[in-house]
Structures are given as C-alpha cells and as structure tokens.
Amino acid sequence: MEQVALDPAFDFTGKAVIVTGGSRGLGRAIALGFAQRGADVVVSSRRAEACAEVVAEIEALGRRALAIPCHVGEWDGLEALIDGTLAAFGRIDVLVNNAGIAPVAESSLATSEALFDKTFAVNAKGPFRLSALARPHLAKVGGSIINVTSIGSLRPDPAYPVYAAAKGAMNILTRGQAMEFGPEVRVNAIMAGPFWTDIAKSWREDYDANAPSAMHRMGRPEEIVTTALYLASPQSSYTTGTIVRLDGGVIL
Ligand SMILES: NC(=O)c1ccc[n+]([C@@H]2O[C@H](COP(=O)([O-])OP(=O)(O)OC[C@H]3O[C@@H](n4cnc5c(N)ncnc54)[C@H](OP(=O)(O)O)[C@@H]3O)[C@@H](O)[C@H]2O)c1
C-alpha cells in the first residue's frame, strides 16, 4: 500500500475515524485513504475476517486500526461500535456511514416486508442512529459525519425503488441532522454514482450502469477518497448539510 506524502491541510494524525462497510469497495478505499493521511481507523462491517484484512493493510502503513464487526441495521449493536472506538482510540473525529445494500426484487408487489425493512434499516435507520450516538463524541472535537448516498435517489432505477427511497431518506437526514448537530458537528453526504465495487456485481444485467455521462465510465473506488477527506477536514469548515454529487457527470 502506497504511503502518501502528508499535506498539512489533510493531515489526520491523531484523529479517529469510523468507517462502516469498511471491509470492501468504497468503504475500504475511504478507510485506507484516512489511514494513509495519519488517522486511526475503525473498520466495521458484518464480517470480522473481512474487516481484519483491511486492518492488516492499515497496520502495514504504520497506523492503528481496529476491526469492530457490526450489523448497522440493528440498533442494539451500534453502541458497541461507539464504545469500542472510544476504548481503543479515546475519541471519534469522523463517522463515515458508508455501509449499504441494494437488494433486487422482481417488482414492488414481490417485495417482502422483510426486504423493505432491511433495506431501510441498513441504508437509513442504522446510520441515523449511529450518527445520533456519535454526536456527543464528535462534538467534543469538532468532528463530522459523512453519509454515502446514491444518485439512485434522484432517478430511481425500477429494480431498486426501495433502495432509492432509503438513500433519499439519508439525503434528507443529512440536512436534518446537520441542522440539529450544528454548529459543533458538521454532517454532509457524498451522493455516489456508479463505481466498480462488489455492489455492482449484484446489479441486474439490464441495469444502466453505463448511462450517458460526462466521463463515459464508472468510477474507481479510490476516486471517492479525496471528497471524503475534504468533507472531514477543517478545509470544509463552512460546509454542512451539503450533498456532494460524485458520479462522473451522469446525465439524469
Ligand atoms: N458502488 C456503487 O456504484 C454505488 C453507487 C451509489 C451508492 N453506493 C453506496 O456506497 C456505499 C458503499 O457501496 P459499495 O459499492 O462499496 O458496496 P460493497 O462493495 O457491496 O460493500 C458494502 C460494504 O458494506 C458492508 N455491509 C453490507 N451490509 C452491512 C450491514 N448490514 N452492516 C454493516 N455492514 C454492511 C459490507 O461488508 P459485509 O458484507 O462484511 O457486511 C461491505 O463492507 C453503499 O452505501 C452504497 O449504497 C455505491
């Protein structure tokens, strides 16, 4: 893993960052991006072994990291994620609510109540609660929250209307919690377009991942990193309640 020269404007040395869904895809790239710039990182997802692999990559950079397995859709487990971070690093500077799922159902009629509830639980309800739990600790250090949402919330694909609605809810919660948590804690969202990650493998074959866009390609996970760093750093001190669209210029 490449060591990055520390730009003082984006030096996270001594800061503690939680990344949900940090074991793969965009979350892994974000976790490594913060670690490369000095942060201690908690890597969280449901699978402990997958988190441990990213922890090992971070430790190879000479940074501290910890795997805390957690199902973000289940509120009962979320306090342990906060408590575990505080026990290990003594502070929380950044919470990245990145974990997400986009399950497919044949139609709205074929969507079970369980699938609907799980989609909302992981993509919106859990992040809402985790942000609320992190808030007092973030407030002590002037920290910030970054929610990873989706341009699907602007143009719902017929295969994923519930996912789109949950990400839309997260856009609204970003603004609502920014109002509630400010001025001590800033809350922003990165509204992602199509990126090459495991989630893309689950897309239906006719999913329009190559919809007309200015960049004519899908994003690479590392291309989300600097936006996350910017939103977490003092360089964005007047930016809150903002939804940054990061989609290669997809035409909607
Ligand atoms: N890739 C895209 O094109 C795209 C576009 C728009 C938005 N997004 C959003 O970007 C975020 C990251 O997506 P990605 O593409 O990196 O997805 P991914 O490659 O499928 O990774 C998802 C991550 O979330 C974790 N996760 C899934 N369910 C979880 C749960 N219930 N509790 C805790 N962790 C859970 C996974 O680990 P475990 O399996 O170990 O739990 C994994 O670390 C998601 O919120 C997604 O909706 C992605």
The ligand as a Gaussian input file, in Angstrom:
#p B3LYP/6-31G(d) Opt

LIG

0 1
 N      -20.789000       1.156000      -5.998000
 C      -21.695000       1.971000      -6.461000
 O      -21.857000       2.096000      -7.666000
 C      -22.519000       2.810000      -5.537000
 C      -23.350000       3.783000      -6.113000
 C      -24.096000       4.589000      -5.288000
 C      -24.023000       4.437000      -3.911000
 N      -23.226000       3.462000      -3.395000
 C      -23.212000       3.325000      -1.940000
 O      -21.889000       3.320000      -1.490000
 C      -21.801000       2.549000      -0.281000
 C      -20.682000       1.537000      -0.443000
 O      -21.025000       0.696000      -1.510000
 P      -20.002000      -0.288000      -2.218000
 O      -20.238000      -0.153000      -3.664000
 O      -18.648000      -0.116000      -1.683000
 O      -20.634000      -1.673000      -1.741000
 P      -19.978000      -3.096000      -1.482000
 O      -18.736000      -3.277000      -2.265000
 O      -21.091000      -4.078000      -1.660000
 O      -19.581000      -3.024000       0.065000
 C      -20.590000      -2.880000       1.020000
 C      -19.955000      -2.806000       2.394000
 O      -20.998000      -2.665000       3.365000
 C      -20.898000      -3.745000       4.290000
 N      -22.238000      -4.091000       4.725000
 C      -23.266000      -4.567000       3.998000
 N      -24.341000      -4.763000       4.768000
 C      -23.983000      -4.378000       6.016000
 C      -24.660000      -4.350000       7.269000
 N      -25.921000      -4.775000       7.391000
 N      -23.976000      -3.901000       8.338000
 C      -22.700000      -3.493000       8.242000
 N      -22.008000      -3.507000       7.082000
 C      -22.648000      -3.950000       5.994000
 C      -20.168000      -4.851000       3.553000
 O      -19.464000      -5.751000       4.395000
 P      -20.100000      -7.100000       4.992000
 O      -20.666000      -7.856000       3.853000
 O      -18.930000      -7.772000       5.667000
 O      -21.107000      -6.664000       5.991000
 C      -19.161000      -4.037000       2.746000
 O      -18.079000      -3.676000       3.559000
 C      -23.184000       1.932000      -0.067000
 O      -23.910000       2.689000       0.843000
 C      -23.803000       2.013000      -1.446000
 O      -25.210000       2.049000      -1.396000
 C      -22.472000       2.652000      -4.174000

